[in-house]
Amino acid sequence: MELSFPRKLLAGAVAGGIGAAIANPTDVLKVRMQAAAGVAPYRNTWHGFTTILNTEGIAGLYRVLLLDLCFGSIETNYFYLRE
C-alpha cells in the first residue's frame, strides 16, 4: 500500500521528531563542552551527563528540545522531498 503525500510528510515529521528527542541530550552536552573555550567543565561524557542531571534535572538535558523537534522534522522531510 502506497502512502499519500501528506501521510509521508507526517511520517517524516514524526521520525525526525523522535530522532531529535533521542539525540538532544548528547547535543546539549556537546555544545556545552565546545563552548567552554579551553576550560573543561566536565572530566568526561559521563561526568557531564551526571553533573547536568544533578544540577538542572532532566530538563537541563532537554533545554532546546522544541527547536530540535522543529528542525529535525523539517530536515527529515527535506531529504524525503529531495528524492
N, C-alpha and C positions, 0 to 999 in steps of 0.2 A: 504494500500500500504506500503510495507516494503522498507525502505530507504537502499541504498547501503552503504557499509562500509565507503568509502570516504565522502559521504554526512553526515553520522553520525558523523564522526570526525570533519567535518566543522561545523556542528550544535553545537557540544560540544565546539569547539573553540569560536564560536560566543557567546554562552551562558556564557562561562567563562569570556570572554572579557567584556560583558555587566555587569556581576556581579562585576567584578573588578572595572569598571568605576564608578559604583554606590557606592561601598564601599570605594573607595580610599580616599575621603576627611576625613572620620571618622578615617581611618587607619593613615593618616598623623597626625591628631590631637592626636590620642592615642600615637603614637610613640614620638611625641614632649613632651607630658605630662609625659611619662615614663622616658624620657631621662633627665628630669630636675633635677634629683638627689637631692630631698629634697627641692628645691626652686620651688614653684608653679608659673609657668609662666602665668597661667590663673586662674581666680576665679572659673569658671565652664566651661562646654562644650560650651554653647552659647557664652560666652565671648571669648573662644578660637577661635571659628569659625569667629566671627566678627573681632577679632584682626588680624587674618591671612588675611582675606579679605581686611581689611583697609590698612594693611601694604604691602602685597605682591600681592594683587589682586587674581583673580580666579586661576591663575597659581600656587599660593602658596599651594592651596588645592590639586592640581593635579601634584605635583612635581615628584613623582615616578610612574606616570601612566603607562608609557611604560613597566617598569619592572613588574608591577602588571598585565598588559594585557597579557604579555607572560606567567607568572606563573599561572594566572587564567585560561587561555585556556588549558595549559598543565595539570593542576590539574583536570579540568573537564573531559578531555579525559582519564586521568589515572583512574578515578573512573568508567568511562564507560567501559574501556577495562578490568577492574578487574572482571566485572560481567560475 
